[in-house]
Amino acid sequence: MVVVVVNLDPHHAQSGWVSLPVDRFDLDDARPYQMHDLLSGARYLWHGARNFVSLDPKLSPAHIFRLRRRVRTERDFDYFM
């Protein structure tokens, strides 16, 4: 799933809350999910339906996020001594 957030103001940084329909996206409110920015390579952990985003047109005027529902934890890996 891809989520796109764009700053349409070419001169000023803009910020605000992004609301996602977590029930339609089959996301669990109790578990974090990962948003991978395909433009910068950055990865963010989001929780719940509302998350804060800030975009500066001088740095990056947009986010193109790939939503990952399952975030791995240390319990997902086998460790061998």
Secondary structure, DSSP 4 states (H G I P E B T S, - for coil): -EEEEE---SSS-EEEEEE--TTTTT--TTS-EEEEETTT--EEEE-SSEEEEEE-TTT-SEEEEEEES----GGGS----
